[in-house]
Amino acid sequence: MEHPILLSAFTFLALMVLMTWVSYRLFYKQGRYLKQQLGAPVITGQFGTMMGADGESESSTLVTFLHQLGSKVPSSEAEVAELRAHLIRAGFRSDNAMPVFYGVRIISTLMMLVFCLMMSGRMPPNPMFNIVVMVFGCALGWVLPKMFLEKKAKRRQETLRLSLPDALDLMVVSVEAGLGLDMAIQHVARELQNSHPQLSEELSLVTLEMRAGKRRSDALRNLAERTGEGELRKLVAILIQSDRFGTSMGDSLRTHSDYLRTRRRQEAEERAGKVGVKLVFPIFFFILPSMLIVAAGPGLLQVFKQLFPMMRQLGGQ
């Protein structure tokens, strides 16, 4: 290897990132989930956990370094707006989220560049080919963080969509019990804080916007734009139309809840119907050869054991 120092540094960084991720998944994340299940401190109020999480992220040295590094990246207004929308849909609402994300992109690009430099000794001695590989590696390092961000946003949207039927049932009960829509949204956000924290957080933001003086329709539209989930857009449209035309809020919410549960059941049936088709290739390439070896293997061994001596005897005659 022509670059032993670079190889050692890259291996050390990779192991450090892997150990940090494993420690986070096994210890810190489980402890934070247990803390959420036990409940927040009494003096912090309903939104204390969100404010505390922001304070911890802002005090981190790594986040500060990434923020200072990413703030120097030039970007257009359209790119900034698109990236901010993806960050908000993934759950990152802090003002520092975008510079930190650009910092992560720069670090990822540099790591891919170092990896390409280490692998240059094993590549063909063609300078043009090496330059193309380095450019491709840097581009991959720049694109990968956004791919992970979009995947996280889609996963969060799916979580919100699966949480909607329970929230609608609670909202129907609250509205039929005599609560107004504002108080019903606040009550549902408080009740879902442990079972569905993502949806509870979004509904809490709606409540905060209405408390700040924003109109209910505008706060609900901001909810739809902030999440980007189609089912939430439908729910917002139903709430705005029911409020505008004076129709029964409970009947509208119950009908939409039944529609969501029916759609979830249909999606489950559709996935179950696709299982047979998806199992064709694993069965053909992995299970069927093993079954043939187990079923026909002993017989074939006996055939070869008896056939080869007979062929040798016939050949000798």
C-alpha positions as CSV (number, residue, x, y, z in Angstrom):
1,M,0.0,0.0,0.0
2,E,1.5,3.3,-1.0
3,H,-0.4,5.4,1.6
4,P,-0.2,3.5,4.9
5,I,-0.8,6.7,7.0
6,L,-4.0,7.6,5.0
7,L,-5.2,4.0,5.3
8,S,-4.7,4.0,9.1
9,A,-6.4,7.4,9.5
10,F,-9.4,6.3,7.4
11,T,-9.7,3.0,9.2
12,F,-9.6,4.8,12.6
13,L,-12.3,7.3,11.5
14,A,-14.5,4.5,10.1
15,L,-14.2,2.5,13.3
16,M,-14.9,5.6,15.4
17,V,-18.1,6.4,13.4
18,L,-19.2,2.8,13.7
19,M,-18.7,2.6,17.4
20,T,-20.4,5.9,17.9
21,W,-23.4,4.8,15.9
22,V,-23.7,1.5,17.8
23,S,-23.4,3.2,21.1
24,Y,-26.1,5.7,20.2
25,R,-28.4,2.9,19.0
26,L,-27.9,0.7,22.0
27,F,-27.6,3.0,24.9
28,Y,-28.4,6.7,24.4
29,K,-31.4,6.3,22.1
30,Q,-32.9,3.6,24.4
31,G,-32.4,5.8,27.5
32,R,-33.9,8.8,25.8
33,Y,-37.0,6.7,24.8
34,L,-37.3,5.4,28.4
35,K,-37.1,9.0,29.6
36,Q,-39.9,10.0,27.2
37,Q,-42.0,7.1,28.5
38,L,-41.5,8.1,32.1
39,G,-42.5,11.7,31.3
40,A,-41.0,15.2,31.3
41,P,-40.2,17.2,34.4
42,V,-43.1,19.0,35.9
43,I,-41.6,22.5,35.7
44,T,-40.8,22.3,32.0
45,G,-44.4,22.1,30.8
46,Q,-45.8,20.5,27.7
47,F,-43.0,21.6,25.3
48,G,-40.1,21.3,27.6
49,T,-38.6,18.2,26.0
50,M,-38.4,19.9,22.6
51,M,-36.6,22.9,24.0
52,G,-34.2,20.8,26.0
53,A,-33.3,18.8,22.9
54,D,-32.5,21.9,21.0
55,G,-30.3,23.2,23.9
56,E,-28.3,20.0,23.9
57,S,-27.7,20.1,20.1
58,E,-26.6,23.7,20.2
59,S,-24.1,23.1,23.0
60,S,-22.4,20.3,21.1
61,T,-18.8,21.0,19.9
62,L,-19.2,18.8,16.8
63,V,-22.4,20.6,15.8
64,T,-20.7,24.0,16.3
65,F,-17.8,22.9,14.0
66,L,-20.2,21.6,11.3
67,H,-22.2,24.8,11.6
68,Q,-19.1,27.0,11.1
69,L,-18.0,24.7,8.2
70,G,-21.3,24.6,6.4
71,S,-22.1,28.3,6.8
72,K,-19.3,29.1,4.3
73,V,-21.0,27.0,1.5
74,P,-22.6,29.3,-1.2
75,S,-26.1,28.3,-2.3
76,S,-29.0,29.7,-4.3
77,E,-32.4,30.7,-2.8
78,A,-34.2,27.9,-4.6
79,E,-31.7,25.3,-3.3
80,V,-32.0,26.7,0.2
81,A,-35.8,26.6,0.1
82,E,-35.9,23.0,-1.1
83,L,-33.3,21.9,1.4
84,R,-35.1,23.6,4.3
85,A,-38.4,21.9,3.3
86,H,-36.7,18.5,3.3
87,L,-35.1,19.2,6.7
88,I,-38.4,20.3,8.2
89,R,-40.2,17.2,6.9
90,A,-37.4,15.1,8.4
91,G,-38.0,16.8,11.8
92,F,-35.0,19.2,11.8
93,R,-36.6,22.7,12.5
94,S,-33.6,24.5,14.0
95,D,-32.1,27.5,12.2
96,N,-28.7,25.8,12.4
97,A,-30.0,22.6,10.7
98,M,-29.1,23.8,7.1
99,P,-25.5,24.9,7.9
100,V,-24.9,21.7,9.9
101,F,-26.2,19.7,7.0
102,Y,-23.9,21.4,4.6
103,G,-21.1,20.7,7.0
104,V,-22.0,17.0,7.0
105,R,-21.9,17.1,3.2
106,I,-18.4,18.6,3.2
107,I,-17.1,16.0,5.7
108,S,-18.7,13.2,3.6
109,T,-17.1,14.5,0.4
110,L,-13.7,14.8,2.1
111,M,-13.9,11.2,3.4
112,M,-14.8,9.9,0.0
113,L,-11.9,11.8,-1.5
114,V,-9.5,10.3,1.0
115,F,-10.9,6.9,0.3
116,C,-10.3,7.4,-3.5
117,L,-6.8,8.6,-2.8
118,M,-6.1,5.5,-0.8
119,M,-7.5,3.2,-3.5
120,S,-5.5,5.0,-6.3
121,G,-2.6,2.6,-5.8
122,R,-4.8,-0.4,-6.7
123,M,-6.3,1.2,-9.8
124,P,-4.9,1.0,-13.4
125,P,-2.1,3.5,-14.1
126,N,-4.3,5.8,-16.1
127,P,-4.5,9.4,-14.8
128,M,-7.8,10.1,-16.6
129,F,-9.4,7.1,-15.0
130,N,-8.1,8.1,-11.6
131,I,-9.5,11.7,-12.0
132,V,-12.9,10.3,-13.1
133,V,-13.0,8.0,-10.0
134,M,-12.1,10.8,-7.7
135,V,-14.8,13.1,-9.2
136,F,-17.4,10.3,-9.0
137,G,-16.4,9.6,-5.3
138,C,-16.7,13.3,-4.4
139,A,-20.0,13.6,-6.1
140,L,-21.2,10.4,-4.2
141,G,-20.1,11.9,-0.9
142,W,-22.0,15.1,-1.7
143,V,-25.2,13.3,-2.7
144,L,-25.3,10.6,0.0
145,P,-26.3,12.9,2.9
146,K,-29.3,14.2,0.9
147,M,-30.4,10.7,0.1
148,F,-30.4,9.7,3.7
149,L,-32.3,12.9,4.5
150,E,-35.0,12.2,2.0
151,K,-35.2,8.6,3.3
152,K,-35.6,9.9,6.9
153,A,-38.3,12.4,5.7
154,K,-40.3,9.6,4.0
155,R,-40.0,7.4,7.0
156,R,-41.3,10.2,9.2
157,Q,-44.2,10.9,6.8
158,E,-45.1,7.2,6.9
159,T,-45.0,7.3,10.7
160,L,-47.3,10.3,10.7
161,R,-49.7,8.6,8.3
162,L,-49.9,5.5,10.4
163,S,-50.6,7.6,13.5
164,L,-53.5,9.5,12.0
165,P,-56.4,7.0,12.7
166,D,-55.7,7.0,16.5
167,A,-55.5,10.8,16.5
168,L,-58.7,11.1,14.6
169,D,-60.5,8.8,17.0
170,L,-59.4,10.9,19.9
171,M,-60.4,14.0,18.0
172,V,-63.8,12.6,17.3
173,V,-64.3,11.8,21.0
174,S,-63.1,15.2,22.0
175,V,-65.3,17.1,19.6
176,E,-68.4,15.1,20.4
177,A,-67.7,15.6,24.1
178,G,-68.2,19.4,23.6
179,L,-64.6,20.7,23.1
180,G,-63.9,23.2,20.3
181,L,-61.5,22.3,17.5
182,D,-58.6,24.2,19.1
183,M,-59.0,22.6,22.4
184,A,-59.5,19.2,20.7
185,I,-56.2,19.5,18.8
186,Q,-54.4,20.5,22.0
187,H,-55.9,17.6,23.9
188,V,-55.0,15.1,21.2
189,A,-51.4,16.4,21.1
190,R,-51.1,16.0,24.9
191,E,-52.6,12.5,24.9
192,L,-50.4,11.2,22.0
193,Q,-47.2,12.5,23.4
194,N,-45.9,9.0,24.4
195,S,-47.6,6.8,21.8
196,H,-47.1,8.9,18.7
197,P,-44.5,11.6,19.5
198,Q,-44.0,12.8,15.9
199,L,-47.7,13.6,15.4
200,S,-48.0,15.0,18.9
201,E,-45.2,17.4,18.1
202,E,-46.8,18.6,14.9
203,L,-50.2,19.2,16.5
204,S,-48.4,21.0,19.4
205,L,-46.9,23.4,16.8
206,V,-50.3,24.0,15.4
207,T,-51.5,24.9,18.9
208,L,-48.5,27.2,19.4
209,E,-49.2,29.0,16.1
210,M,-52.8,29.6,17.0
211,R,-51.8,30.9,20.5
212,A,-49.4,33.3,18.8
213,G,-52.3,34.9,16.9
214,K,-52.3,33.0,13.6
215,R,-55.6,32.0,12.1
216,R,-56.7,28.4,12.5
217,S,-56.9,27.8,8.7
218,D,-53.4,29.2,8.2
219,A,-52.0,27.1,11.1
220,L,-53.5,24.0,9.6
221,R,-52.2,24.8,6.1
222,N,-48.7,25.2,7.7
223,L,-49.1,21.8,9.2
224,A,-49.8,20.3,5.7
225,E,-46.9,22.2,4.1
226,R,-44.6,21.4,7.0
227,T,-45.1,17.6,6.8
228,G,-45.7,17.1,3.1
229,E,-47.9,14.1,3.9
230,G,-50.9,13.6,1.5
231,E,-53.2,12.2,4.2
232,L,-52.5,15.2,6.4
233,R,-53.3,17.5,3.5
234,K,-56.7,15.7,3.2
235,L,-57.4,16.0,6.9
236,V,-56.5,19.8,6.8
237,A,-58.9,20.3,3.9
238,I,-61.7,18.5,5.7
239,L,-61.1,20.5,8.9
240,I,-61.1,23.8,7.0
241,Q,-64.1,23.0,4.9
242,S,-66.1,21.8,7.9
243,D,-65.2,24.9,9.9
244,R,-66.1,27.2,7.0
245,F,-69.4,25.6,6.0
246,G,-70.6,24.7,9.5
247,T,-71.0,20.9,8.8
248,S,-70.7,18.3,11.6
249,M,-67.0,18.0,12.6
250,G,-67.5,14.7,14.3
251,D,-69.1,13.0,11.3
252,S,-66.4,14.3,8.9
253,L,-63.6,13.1,11.2
254,R,-65.2,9.7,11.8
255,T,-65.7,9.2,8.0
256,H,-62.1,10.1,7.3
257,S,-60.9,7.8,10.1
258,D,-62.8,4.9,8.6
259,Y,-61.3,5.7,5.2
260,L,-57.8,5.7,6.6
261,R,-58.3,2.3,8.4
262,T,-59.8,0.8,5.2
263,R,-56.9,2.1,3.2
264,R,-54.4,0.7,5.7
265,R,-56.0,-2.7,5.5
266,Q,-56.0,-2.6,1.7
267,E,-52.3,-1.7,1.7
268,A,-51.6,-4.7,4.0
269,E,-53.6,-7.0,1.7
270,E,-51.7,-5.6,-1.3
271,R,-48.3,-6.3,0.3
272,A,-49.4,-9.8,1.3
273,G,-50.4,-10.4,-2.3
274,K,-47.0,-9.4,-3.5
275,V,-45.2,-11.8,-1.2
276,G,-45.6,-14.8,-3.5
277,V,-44.1,-13.0,-6.4
278,K,-41.2,-11.6,-4.4
279,L,-40.4,-15.1,-3.1
280,V,-39.9,-16.6,-6.5
281,F,-36.2,-15.6,-6.9
282,P,-35.1,-16.5,-3.4
283,I,-36.9,-19.9,-3.7
284,F,-35.4,-20.5,-7.1
285,F,-31.8,-19.5,-6.3
286,F,-31.5,-20.5,-2.6
287,I,-34.2,-22.9,-1.3
288,L,-34.7,-25.1,-4.4
289,P,-31.0,-26.0,-4.8
290,S,-30.8,-26.9,-1.1
291,M,-33.9,-29.1,-1.4
292,L,-32.5,-30.8,-4.5
293,I,-29.2,-31.5,-2.7
294,V,-30.9,-32.9,0.3
295,A,-33.5,-35.0,-1.6
296,A,-31.5,-36.2,-4.6
297,G,-28.0,-36.0,-3.2
298,P,-27.9,-39.5,-1.5
299,G,-29.4,-41.2,-4.5
300,L,-26.9,-39.5,-6.9
301,L,-24.0,-40.5,-4.7
302,Q,-25.1,-44.1,-4.8
303,V,-25.5,-44.0,-8.6
304,F,-22.0,-42.6,-9.0
305,K,-20.6,-45.1,-6.5
306,Q,-22.1,-48.0,-8.5
307,L,-21.8,-46.6,-12.0
308,F,-18.1,-45.5,-12.0
309,P,-16.7,-49.0,-11.1
310,M,-19.0,-50.6,-13.8
311,M,-17.7,-48.1,-16.4
312,R,-14.1,-48.8,-15.4
313,Q,-14.7,-52.6,-15.7
314,L,-16.3,-52.2,-19.1
315,G,-13.5,-49.9,-20.2
316,G,-10.9,-52.5,-19.1
317,Q,-12.5,-55.3,-21.0
